[in-house]
Amino acid sequence: MKVNIDRNALLYINNLPDKDRRIVKEHLLRLEDPRTAPDVELIENGHCRMHIAHSYTAFFDILPGDVVNILDVMTIEEAHKRYKRFGK
């Protein structure tokens, strides 16, 4: 599958410390096959999330035509504040 990253998400990733940026990018590349990527969960309305190294969360959609669209990347704490723990 093709992986697209939203411009704001990419800016966020590129501003991370070097080690964190490398880890996040390695995990996002695994979304080329989201069915086998680790720590991926369907949350609601077709949206998915991926936990990355117990520190970050990526939100994404799988679109027709085999495209993974990464919508947002943030710390786990930011994700819990912003999205109020989906499903609870």
Buried (B, 14 or more C-beta within 10 A) or exposed (E): BEBBBBEEBBEBBEEBEEEBBEBBBEBBEBBEEBEEBEBBEEEEEEBBBBBBEEEBBBBBBBEEEEEBBBBBBBBBEBBEEEBEEBEE
